[in-house]
Amino acid sequence: MSGKNINLTLKVWRQKGPKDQGAFAEYQAKNVSEDASFLEMLDAVNEELVAKGDEPIAFDHDCREGICGTCGFVIDGEAHGPMKSTTVCQLHMRNFNDGAVLTIEPFRAKAFPMIKDLMVDRSALDRIISSGGYISANTGNAVDANAILVPKADADEAMSSATCIGCGACVAACKNASAALFTSAKISHMALLPQGQVERKERAMRMVGAMDAEGFGACTTTGACEAACPKEIQLTNISRMNREFFVANVTKREKHKDGGAG
């Protein structure tokens, strides 16, 4: 059974490019189905803008199934909007009241340069992942599933960390624009599995170093990142990242003191 239609007023951030002056513009979203997703609502608004010869609102999107991490902007001050554990592409209009006024703006962080309107450059997150490098693993014929034993608790934690989709909501929600939750999830994923042990220490140092080099802020553990994460990545990952980084640094200093390599 289909839902009713609602009308909304949208205050959308418009900015032609990174060097242009941005400002909010007001649009009317009329007769929006409650069954529509937030991005489908924006699609309808853009169709009307194009029909009038106006520039459509630019926003990132891809799979629209909440798994790719491409979409993302701030709705009424909340990354991905008001619903917990929900990406903006999976946010449905039934969660908004008829006649509501919604303010829509991009993720704002120094490390996320503006591209256009609601689009920002989040490639800094990709560079953090790339800095982690590869794992050392034997290749060849497929081995039995239980050839490498992994404790269930470790496997569960690793898989929970691996659910991070790299959308950047944690950065947008943090008052310091920290990427600690994202980076820690990527570090935790491989630190918990036997396949990631060979490069474990080097990975932690490289990824934390890359995070700092990209200009993300420091973590003060307010928990805003965990609250905004659509995949419910937990703060315990940040604690693990700090331990991994500390151990890696101590090991490196000990090697240098003993005259070893590394």
Secondary structure as GFF3:
##gff-version 3
##sequence-region A 1 262
A	DSSP	beta_strand	5	14	.	.	.	ID=ss1
A	DSSP	beta_strand	23	33	.	.	.	ID=ss2
A	DSSP	alpha_helix	38	51	.	.	.	ID=ss3
A	DSSP	beta_strand	74	75	.	.	.	ID=ss4
A	DSSP	beta_strand	78	79	.	.	.	ID=ss5
A	DSSP	three_ten_helix	88	90	.	.	.	ID=ss6
A	DSSP	three_ten_helix	93	95	.	.	.	ID=ss7
A	DSSP	beta_strand	101	105	.	.	.	ID=ss8
A	DSSP	beta_strand	114	116	.	.	.	ID=ss9
A	DSSP	beta_strand	119	120	.	.	.	ID=ss10
A	DSSP	alpha_helix	123	131	.	.	.	ID=ss11
A	DSSP	alpha_helix	152	162	.	.	.	ID=ss12
A	DSSP	alpha_helix	169	173	.	.	.	ID=ss13
A	DSSP	alpha_helix	180	191	.	.	.	ID=ss14
A	DSSP	three_ten_helix	194	196	.	.	.	ID=ss15
A	DSSP	alpha_helix	200	213	.	.	.	ID=ss16
A	DSSP	alpha_helix	224	228	.	.	.	ID=ss17
A	DSSP	alpha_helix	236	257	.	.	.	ID=ss18
###
